[in-house]
Amino acid sequence: MNSTTTPAPAAPAARPLVVGPDQPLSPYPIFVSGTVVPGFGRGSKQLGIPTANLPEDAVNQALTDIAIGVYYGWAQVDSGPVLPMVMSLGWNPYFKNTKRSGEVHIIHEFAEDFYGKTLRIAIAGFIRQEQNYDSLDALIDDINIDKKVAQKSLERSGYVKIKSSRFFYR
Ligand SMILES: Cc1cc2nc3c(=O)[nH]c(=O)nc-3n(C[C@H](O)[C@H](O)[C@H](O)COP(=O)(O)O)c2cc1C
């Protein structure tokens, strides 16, 4: 054994791909709807992960009782399909925001922006705390894992059921 060798930095711990209980428990699902408003505009450009912002009153009224963090659930734009989503609720420490924001990334390729359209979301569970990062790449890597976690966690029957809720437009 060579005792002078510096050990390689530990790899980041692998994150579990399924989070939360088998069935959604109170207070989930939390239903919120609002008109999509322009955000800070960094979503698509810097991250390659477009996000739709909920209006401030929806964030302030409907989401005051839940912790800051990253959530998974379902989303619908106008009368479109109900699709999996990840949502960041918080201050985006990496970008040093001064306002609490609710930003939804729908896991789907959309041809165009949907400012002014109605966004309906059902928040089904909590993924993780918001974090600060040393680099934009580290933030992007974590959001890509969040997307996998959302997709896997939503495959469970209790979570699939939320999609057919009367809250969504049919
Ligand atoms: C699923 C998800 C997780 C996020 N997690 C964090 C985080 O841990 N820390 C952070 O500073 N920002 C986080 N963000 C926020 C991004 O910084 C944000 O999407 C970016 O600022 C783009 O927003 P904009 O389009 O309003 O400019 C997250 C965003 C999403 C969609």
The ligand as a MOL file (V3000), in Angstrom:
LIG
                    3D

  0  0  0     0  0            999 V3000
M  V30 BEGIN CTAB
M  V30 COUNTS 31 33 0 0 0
M  V30 BEGIN ATOM
M  V30 1 C -36.5990 20.5080 -10.6110 0
M  V30 2 C -35.8470 21.7630 -10.3220 0
M  V30 3 C -34.9370 21.7880 -9.2680 0
M  V30 4 C -34.2130 22.9390 -8.9610 0
M  V30 5 N -33.3410 22.9390 -7.9130 0
M  V30 6 C -32.6320 24.0520 -7.6290 0
M  V30 7 C -31.7260 24.0730 -6.5420 0
M  V30 8 O -31.5560 23.0920 -5.7950 0
M  V30 9 N -31.0190 25.2230 -6.3230 0
M  V30 10 C -31.1830 26.3410 -7.1190 0
M  V30 11 O -30.5240 27.3290 -6.8860 0
M  V30 12 N -32.0670 26.3540 -8.1220 0
M  V30 13 C -32.7850 25.2400 -8.4020 0
M  V30 14 N -33.6710 25.2380 -9.4560 0
M  V30 15 C -34.0360 26.5130 -10.0720 0
M  V30 16 C -33.2850 26.8590 -11.2900 0
M  V30 17 O -32.2530 27.6450 -10.7940 0
M  V30 18 C -34.2730 27.6440 -12.1650 0
M  V30 19 O -35.0520 26.7690 -12.8850 0
M  V30 20 C -33.5890 28.6400 -13.0320 0
M  V30 21 O -33.3110 29.7190 -12.2010 0
M  V30 22 C -34.4000 29.1040 -14.2390 0
M  V30 23 O -35.4570 29.9350 -13.8650 0
M  V30 24 P -36.0180 31.0980 -14.7970 0
M  V30 25 O -36.4400 30.4790 -16.0840 0
M  V30 26 O -37.1740 31.6610 -14.0160 0
M  V30 27 O -34.9370 32.0630 -14.9740 0
M  V30 28 C -34.4040 24.1110 -9.7540 0
M  V30 29 C -35.3230 24.0830 -10.8160 0
M  V30 30 C -36.0390 22.9350 -11.1170 0
M  V30 31 C -37.0040 22.9340 -12.2640 0
M  V30 END ATOM
M  V30 BEGIN BOND
M  V30 1 1 1 2
M  V30 2 1 2 3
M  V30 3 2 2 30
M  V30 4 2 3 4
M  V30 5 1 4 5
M  V30 6 1 4 28
M  V30 7 2 5 6
M  V30 8 1 6 7
M  V30 9 1 6 13
M  V30 10 2 7 8
M  V30 11 1 7 9
M  V30 12 1 9 10
M  V30 13 2 10 11
M  V30 14 1 10 12
M  V30 15 2 12 13
M  V30 16 1 13 14
M  V30 17 1 14 15
M  V30 18 1 14 28
M  V30 19 1 15 16
M  V30 20 1 16 17
M  V30 21 1 16 18
M  V30 22 1 18 19
M  V30 23 1 18 20
M  V30 24 1 20 21
M  V30 25 1 20 22
M  V30 26 1 22 23
M  V30 27 1 23 24
M  V30 28 2 24 25
M  V30 29 1 24 26
M  V30 30 1 24 27
M  V30 31 2 28 29
M  V30 32 1 29 30
M  V30 33 1 30 31
M  V30 END BOND
M  V30 END CTAB
M  END
